[in-house]
């Protein structure tokens, strides 16, 4: 399955985004809180052997994703992130 196939098929994109969202939403609340984003960002940095992101870096990413300024990242906001990441990888 190519990235283009995923990006062209909203059902495929939705499945990938949902699995990713659920893996970040550790408490199952249906929302991603700042602490959950912090854990995943630090884990990814560690896996890639990169320096851990600072609290400021994490807060900036969180604020960028929290478009409605609710204090949480909704599934819709997270799905947009996944789509952007996949688009950047398909270039």
Secondary structure, 3 states (H helix, E strand, C coil): CCHHHHHHCHHHHHHHHHHHHHHHCCCCCCCECHHHHHHHHHHHHHHCCCCCCCHHHHHHHHHHHCCCCCCCECHHHHHHHHHHHHHHHCC
